[in-house]
Amino acid sequence: MNNNINEMYLKLGINENVLDFCNDIEDSLKERFNEFDLIAEYNQLKVIKAMQQENVSEACLSSASTGYGYNDLGRDTLEKVYARIFKTEDALVRPQITCGTHALALALFSNLRPGDELLSVSGKPYDTLEEVIGIRESVGSLKEYGISYSQVDLKPDGRFDREGIKNAINSKTKLIAIQRSKGYQTRKTLSPYDIGDIIKFIKEINEDLIVMVDNCYGEFVCYNEPSEFGADMVVGSLIKNPGGGLAPLGGYIAGTKKCVENAAYRLTSPGLGKEVGASQGVMPRFYQGLFMSPVVVNSAVKGAVFASAIYEKLGYKVVPDSKEPRYDIIQAVELGSKEAMVEFCKGIQFAAPVDSFVTPEPWAMPGYDSDVIMAAGAFVQGSSIELSADGPVKPPYAVYFQGGLTWYHAKLGIINSLQKLVDAGIVKL
């Protein structure tokens, strides 16, 4: 490594043993990184093409509607761009969608009715959806509205349980939910291609079933998205992948005309739908964030694989491992103890450009059933495409690392996490 760069790492508190160990790992990943660069290039071209086809103009960027937000050119054009990128009939992309959980709740509430059943075929959903569904009692849940819930777990090898799904589908089943990413589980992330295969299987049983894919953390990681393989809705957050670290808030639902229309009526009001919803000056950041997203996601993927390779080498269980295909930006590392989780997260926090002096501690975060530790020093609060690490403080004490607006920042964060573990005597090199 260049001596000047080495010196900078040393000034940032990294010792030579840790740096040498990590540099050797990085050198072994060059071929994989080249593969990720090709995916990023393809997705960058895909985004540019969609923007050109929809005639994105300077007027779209200066769109800053207030009040009702009628005839907002920037907002309406952006939704057409999203529909092109995801190859769907329509899209809803709004700052009024507060987060990924809100986007998913919106998709569910708008397309389910009392007496219907929601069936998850990828096992237990992400923790914050438990209260939305009513698995954990909460005011205003689907359960309160008479919407029942059932789930089919994935097989031990991470594959869909086709026989279980076939047996679970009944006359009340209306919407099938698939969570692409692992959430707070140490299972494999589902690929768009495997999701496509199971969607085909589901539609052969009943073509009228709505299939919704929680696409959070997966956008632009692969050449294709689940919506290209029959998903009726793909749902995500703009402070994750597609916002490129620039979107300050917002979420999206891309899918069939009917599903998106239902979501719009739920978001605003029956009779109003997509016609209202002021953009309030965020369009430049939404557009530029989307433009930057493929490159930013590429940095996050490289950081995830770097983390996987380092902790795999040290003997920890990592999901996925450093050689497996990548389908999202999240890297799970089972650290085996609360102490190790805390030190790992301290390292990530210490690498942040914002709040690097803060010490992360486990706390009872709303929406979770155990204490959660979170490390993040983000320009946008809660932005998971920025460098962060978190996890529920309970066995197997797995920490989930994601993000990094640049590869170099992701790299520093991971090196710092190892340095903290070494300093605490938990890891010996």
TORLODREN-467962 format. One line per 8 residues: number of its first residue (from 1); their letters; for each residue x, y, z of C-alpha. Coordinates in steps of 0.02 Angstrom, whole numbers, plus 50000, padded with zeros to 5 digits. Layout:
<nodes>
NUM	A	X,Y,Z  ...
</nodes>
This chain:
<nodes>
1	MNNNINEM	50000,50000,50000  50054,50179,49967  50153,50246,50115  50048,50405,50123  49887,50302,50136  49967,50189,50267  50013,50342,50368  49834,50405,50361
9	YLKLGINE	49766,50241,50428  49894,50245,50568  49839,50422,50611  49659,50358,50619  49709,50234,50754  49737,50076,50651  49891,49976,50699  50005,49894,50571
17	NVLDFCND	49955,49714,50609  49771,49751,50579  49810,49852,50423  49922,49717,50348  49791,49583,50384  49654,49685,50299  49762,49734,50151  49797,49552,50113
25	IEDSLKER	49610,49517,50115  49576,49662,49998  49707,49600,49875  49619,49431,49867  49454,49512,49816  49506,49604,49659  49423,49482,49540  49258,49490,49635
33	FNEFDLIA	49264,49679,49639  49284,49683,49450  49122,49582,49435  49031,49707,49544  49096,49851,49438  49015,49773,49284  48846,49761,49371  48862,49942,49427
41	EYNQLKVI	48902,49998,49251  48751,49906,49181  48634,49981,49311  48707,50155,49286  48667,50143,49101  48493,50076,49141  48455,50227,49252  48522,50351,49124
49	KAMQQENV	48419,50271,48985  48260,50281,49089  48291,50465,49128  48322,50503,48945  48168,50407,48887  48058,50507,49005  48136,50673,48951  48197,50724,49124
57	SEACLSSA	48225,50911,49110  48285,51057,49215  48102,51095,49247  48086,50927,49337  48225,50978,49456  48152,51149,49493  47983,51072,49533  47945,51122,49712
65	STGYGYND	47758,51110,49731  47669,51153,49893  47493,51130,49959  47396,51007,49853  47541,50979,49735  47436,50973,49577  47528,50953,49411  47700,50925,49487
73	LGRDTLEK	47806,50886,49334  47959,50827,49431  47860,50709,49542  47757,50635,49400  47908,50613,49287  48011,50530,49424  47873,50402,49448  47879,50362,49263
81	VYARIFKT	48069,50343,49275  48050,50219,49419  47920,50120,49321  48042,50107,49175  48188,50053,49284  48086,49920,49374  47991,49873,49215  47821,49899,49295
89	EDALVRPQ	47659,49980,49238  47666,50118,49367  47756,50182,49522  47724,50286,49675  47879,50381,49735  47841,50506,49872  47921,50603,50014  47760,50572,50111
97	ITCGTHAL	47812,50389,50129  47915,50402,50287  48017,50240,50284  48026,50063,50218  47905,49997,50350  47780,50132,50302  47797,50088,50117  47765,49904,50154
105	ALALFSNL	47618,49944,50269  47547,50055,50133  47561,49918,50003  47478,49792,50120  47336,49898,50189  47291,49964,50016  47279,49795,49932  47201,49690,50071
113	RPGDELLS	47022,49695,50136  46936,49625,50293  46922,49436,50276  47077,49422,50166  47233,49327,50217  47413,49383,50200  47535,49240,50172  47722,49262,50193
121	VSGKPYDT	47818,49127,50099  47990,49182,50156  47963,49148,50340  47956,49275,50479  47953,49454,50416  48067,49595,50475  48036,49641,50657  47950,49809,50624
129	LEEVIGIR	47818,49723,50516  47761,49614,50660  47657,49756,50732  47594,49807,50560  47529,49629,50535  47473,49601,50714  47593,49460,50757  47633,49574,50903
137	ESVGSLKE	47480,49669,50961  47476,49849,50903  47346,49984,50873  47288,49988,50692  47365,49823,50637  47301,49718,50492  47236,49598,50623  47125,49735,50696
145	YGISYSQV	47047,49755,50523  47005,49571,50511  47149,49524,50398  47227,49358,50446  47408,49306,50429  47498,49145,50390  47677,49102,50348  47779,48965,50267
153	DLKPDGRF	47958,48955,50326  48102,48933,50206  48185,48764,50204  48344,48742,50308  48449,48768,50149  48362,48934,50115  48252,48874,49972  48065,48905,49959
161	DREGIKNA	47954,48765,50025  47846,48735,49872  47740,48599,49950  47712,48705,50105  47662,48855,49999  47541,48752,49895  47459,48683,50053  47450,48855,50136
169	INSKTKLI	47361,48944,49993  47172,48941,50022  47014,49032,49970  47052,49178,50088  47231,49204,50028  47242,49370,49937  47421,49432,49947  47587,49339,49952
177	AIQRSKGY	47732,49429,50037  47914,49390,50000  48056,49473,50094  48210,49478,49985  48336,49524,50118  48372,49428,50277  48317,49559,50404  48379,49511,50577
185	QTRKTLSP	48399,49329,50529  48555,49236,50476  48473,49161,50323  48522,49183,50142  48457,49332,50047  48338,49281,49907  48392,49314,49730  48276,49399,49603
193	YDIGDIIK	48290,49241,49499  48234,49122,49638  48096,49244,49681  48043,49242,49498  48034,49051,49499  47922,49048,49653  47811,49186,49583  47783,49079,49428
201	FIKEINED	47740,48931,49541  47618,49038,49642  47532,49109,49488  47507,48933,49420  47409,48893,49578  47307,49054,49570  47347,49190,49444  47242,49317,49540
209	LIVMVDNC	47354,49315,49694  47450,49477,49722  47636,49452,49752  47727,49590,49847  47916,49588,49866  48002,49685,50004  48147,49744,49897  48238,49842,50034
217	YGEFVCYN	48429,49832,50024  48422,49740,49857  48401,49873,49724  48541,49880,49594  48641,49740,49676  48602,49627,49527  48568,49651,49343  48381,49622,49370
225	EPSEFGAD	48244,49664,49495  48103,49548,49557  47975,49653,49463  48049,49589,49300  47995,49413,49349  47812,49438,49388  47804,49528,49557  47646,49634,49565
233	MVVGSLIK	47734,49756,49683  47913,49791,49734  47929,49904,49885  48073,49999,49960  48143,50151,50049  48233,50299,49971  48352,50313,50118  48417,50143,50068
241	NPGGGLAP	48485,50094,49897  48384,50194,49769  48408,50361,49858  48595,50350,49832  48628,50432,50000  48557,50597,49938  48370,50571,49961  48327,50643,50133
249	LGGYIAGT	48168,50539,50154  48039,50444,50052  47990,50275,49987  47926,50190,49831  47803,50059,49769  47824,50002,49590  47704,49878,49513  47542,49849,49421
257	KKCVENAA	47429,49997,49384  47295,49930,49501  47410,49897,49649  47495,50066,49635  47328,50155,49616  47264,50069,49773  47421,50124,49866  47401,50303,49807
265	YRLTSPGL	47220,50309,49868  47276,50243,50036  47422,50366,50049  47315,50518,50012  47127,50495,49997  46997,50403,49893  46962,50511,49741  47130,50601,49753
273	GKEVGASQ	47265,50467,49739  47420,50517,49642  47352,50687,49592  47403,50766,49757  47560,50764,49863  47678,50912,49859  47862,50877,49822  47920,51023,49932
281	GVMPRFYQ	48085,51047,49842  48159,50872,49864  48158,50825,49680  48340,50870,49642  48399,50752,49781  48278,50615,49727  48338,50624,49546  48523,50642,49584
289	GLFMSPVV	48514,50508,49718  48435,50387,49594  48569,50433,49467  48708,50399,49592  48628,50243,49665  48712,50107,49557  48887,50171,49602  48843,50197,49786
297	VNSAVKGA	48767,50022,49797  48925,49953,49717  49029,50031,49857  48914,49954,49988  48924,49782,49907  49114,49789,49905  49113,49838,50089  48998,49692,50131
305	VFASAIYE	49109,49566,50043  49265,49641,50123  49184,49619,50294  49132,49443,50252  49307,49394,50197  49390,49468,50351  49276,49389,50481  49268,49224,50387
313	KLGYKVVP	49458,49218,50395  49448,49246,50582  49332,49096,50603  49166,49184,50628  49007,49127,50542  48963,49251,50405  48807,49258,50296  48837,49261,50151
321	DSKEPRYD	49015,49202,50142  49144,49295,50040  49124,49186,49885  48935,49175,49872  48835,49281,49749  48771,49446,49820  48586,49490,49818  48583,49632,49944
329	IIQAVELG	48703,49749,50035  48685,49671,50208  48823,49568,50288  48783,49465,50442  48923,49416,50561  48886,49305,50711  49001,49374,50846  48945,49262,50989
337	SKEAMVEF	48932,49389,51129  48858,49556,51177  49033,49623,51211  49092,49583,51035  48937,49665,50959  48968,49824,51057  49153,49832,51006  49112,49800,50823
345	CKGIQFAA	48983,49939,50824  49103,50057,50913  49222,50032,50767  49090,50076,50639  49038,50230,50738  49218,50285,50759  49237,50285,50568  49086,50400,50540
353	PVDSFVTP	49102,50577,50471  48958,50629,50584  48949,50588,50771  49111,50489,50770  49134,50535,50953  48972,50449,51006  48978,50278,51090  48838,50161,51032
361	EPWAMPGY	48745,50069,51170  48604,49939,51164  48430,50014,51194  48246,49968,51185  48211,50033,51009  48025,50050,50960  47962,49907,50851  48084,49775,50915
369	DSDVIMAA	48063,49638,51046  48238,49652,51121  48371,49784,51148  48453,49838,50985  48624,49914,50960  48647,50032,50814  48802,50120,50749  48783,50257,50620
377	GAFVQGSS	48850,50429,50588  48744,50476,50439  48707,50635,50344  48526,50574,50335  48454,50504,50497  48426,50316,50483  48498,50305,50308  48546,50122,50286
385	IELSADGP	48641,50154,50124  48764,50253,50229  48889,50158,50335  48801,50076,50480  48793,49919,50586  48656,49856,50700  48575,49703,50774  48465,49637,50913
393	VKPPYAVY	48565,49598,51069  48517,49415,51087  48589,49248,51030  48675,49217,50911  48732,49398,50937  48739,49434,50752  48782,49607,50692  48719,49668,50524
401	FQGGLTWY	48836,49782,50429  48778,49881,50278  48809,50035,50175  48951,50150,50134  48926,50293,50012  49103,50261,49952  49205,50101,49953  49344,50189,50049
409	HAKLGIIN	49227,50236,50190  49156,50059,50200  49334,49992,50204  49383,50108,50347  49230,50058,50446  49268,49873,50434  49452,49896,50475  49399,49999,50627
417	SLQKLVDA	49279,49864,50685  49421,49738,50684  49537,49860,50774  49411,49881,50915  49394,49692,50935  49583,49675,50939  49600,49816,51066  49470,49731,51177
425	GIVKL	49565,49567,51171  49418,49478,51086  49515,49446,50925  49699,49400,50912  49789,49413,50745
</nodes>
